[in-house]
Amino acid sequence: MALNDQEIKSLVEKIRSEYREGAKQSPKIFDGKGFEDRYIQTLKHRGNLDLFLKDEVSFLEKIKEKHRELTERRNASKGETINRILDEQEEKLSKYQKVDFHPLARPEMRYFYGAMTNFAETDLPVLIHIFRGTPEYSSFQDSIAMIERVGVTKRGLPSLRISEHIKALLDANGNQSAMERDSQNILKEVCIALAALRKTMLECVEKNRVSDRMTVQINERDFPKAAEAYKNLLFGIALEKIIVRTENIIRDFRMSDLVGLDPK
């Protein structure tokens, strides 16, 4: 049976109250603002409030359980706090630009979008410059296309893959599982592409398929960031820098196990 207006109002206030109480112990886990943003978006797009609130109650229970688990872990590890764990991850990602492309987007995804727009502007043009017109270039094309879909923006609009992600966030109608699923899909897709780029670059360097005399000569007007970072570097040195960049992104966004970057 559908909730009436008074029941909806009461349930919303109960959820708000639990976020407020939880935030007294862990404001980063009990993100009341995140709930308010999702609620406003659902109202704005005339989503199903019954389904939205049902999912929010379920999500809140998961948050509470996560908080209990982390509290127990903190006590077992002699005072390691929940906020410290979250702050460490935030600190690791803060080296990247944070792009606030939508209020429903996870902080990690905002940093990831910033990392990939920078990679597309700084590193990808150099990789293409080095290998375009060579037999090896075909090995890079699929990975380059995947990275361009998430990292290349035009006329100030979000990239193609991020535009799809925004649509997925709205279509989820506040369903946290659906929203998280698309976020993880982007991280996996792009980090697999980065790992493939890294593998091919390593093979080309190890098998001497890259000139040891030619230097990067890239158009400063078209690619100012790439020119600033790589101009006049030997091809091999430039590739080593790009390889390190791919490894850092994969590790910082916790995808190294998935792509086999650090085999155990």
HELIX and SHEET records of a PDB file:
HELIX    1   1 ASP A    5  ALA A   23  1                                  19    
HELIX    2   2 GLY A   32  LYS A   44  1                                  13    
HELIX    3   3 LEU A   49  ALA A   76  1                                  28    
HELIX    4   4 ILE A   82  LEU A   93  1                                  12    
HELIX    5   5 PRO A  107  THR A  122  1                                  16    
HELIX    6   6 LEU A  124  PHE A  131  1                                   8    
HELIX    7   7 TYR A  137  GLY A  151  1                                  15    
HELIX    8   8 LEU A  160  ASP A  171  1                                  12    
HELIX    9   9 GLN A  176  GLU A  206  1                                  31    
HELIX   10  10 PRO A  224  TYR A  230  1                                   7    
HELIX   11  11 PHE A  235  ASP A  252  1                                  18    
HELIX   12  12 SER A  256  VAL A  259  1                                   4    
END                                                                             
